[in-house]
Amino acid sequence: MLLDIVIGLLIAAALPLAVVAIPNTISLVATLLPPGISHIDMMRMHGLALPAMLLTVPLAMLAVRRFRAAPMAVAGLIVLALADVAGGYANSVATVGVLRALHGVGAGVLVTATLAAVYERPRWRILLAIWGAALAASMVTAQALALWPLDGADSWRITLQPYPLLTGVALVLAAAYLVLWLIAGDARRDDEDGAAADSGSAGEDPAAARRRLVVVCLLGVVVAALSVGMSFGWPWYLVIAGAVAAVIVLLAFGALLPPEPRGGRTPAFAALGTGLVILPATAQVTIIELRGVGGPGLKELWIPFAVAAVVALGAAIGTALAPESLAEKAPSLGLVAVVAGLAAIRIIVPSPSGAPLTLPFALLAAGAAVTLLGAFRLARPGSALAALALCLGGVLAGFLLGTAAQVYQLMGLGEAVPTKLMVVNRFVEALHLWALATGFVVVAIIVLAALLARRSGAATAAAAGPEPARGDGEVVIPAPTRSPEEGGGLAGGPISDR
């Protein structure tokens, strides 16, 4: 019980810390940069955190199988802490690139380790609710949390160490987790039960696990390469083509992942839809609603953010405790709520006050929590970790689509010298265009996931063959099956409630 409490607290502290590393905020303190440093090069280096995070997840998936979640959580936080400390001494573009890549590596290890920790515990469903709510709330508030320390900043290095105190708290919790895990004997039991297992869960074909790992590795390389390439001054048509290509690649890789016995490829597509929308949408809205851009400012946005976080927690707990038949429908229902949140953004943003933004933020947070909880309840641990990689790939693709929409809208300014109001209006129009485009993509994800799940179910039924004939009075006892609630942890051991 104490170990579960520590894990829950660690998740609540670590996930916001990991997700807040994603936003690129260096442009907002560009006036504080030393003379002679290229602002464009600095923005490019500052944006390396998310590609590094995406590339780290496949390696972390392998490492967590070998070393388990507790040591990996400590390792991820140590990397983040070292990057924070070194951030105070950064003095060049190259140094910033290295430190931001380290932030991405630490964050990638941390999100993977915390999800793995959930599946290693008997009370995994409640911990999964905390994990899903924390991730949904973190994605909604990430841009605001990244911007908050910059208010009144007198050094650009604050972007490299925004929350050192929270890093310390999370590191203490991770150390406590590791100590309790060792005391409980879980390290020895894990070695006995599953050190030789190479699949993500009990009973899974090792070939399918290897296929999943290859798909996730290729996914990270392709999408990260597109992201880095687009930062080198591509012409507008290549920017748009690259963003569209990133979405197509993600959909293709989601279809290539091995299906789950229940839900088919729903976990992968649900995570992709969540990542594609939540953080990129709220990041753009937050920037547009800053006081310097004509909006109400961050201080008026905290009530909508707080409401969204509470709603996410409630939605996650409700989905975790819901009957299994309802949980199977949750990913589609959650993505519908995400689409409704995008529609609300098109209607409400820009807003002269913060209160109306409660509606889109709450819809996005609740939709993300319900989608992730419903999908990951259906998934084996290995598939859940692969879906996490697709979620991060979706975040990257969402930002690329946002960049493409902004480039398209700014082209309309022509050669005339634009005023601040003209630029702001173009960014608002870009957000509305982005919300419309991603809304259609999410609808396509819902349809595609349903079609592939139906095809997977039909193939499974055909492989099982016809039901044996029953004689009069004959009692046919079905073969035993195991759901994720009954077993299938990372070490191949039980993860059912005790």
Disulfide bonds with the S-S distance in Angstrom:
none
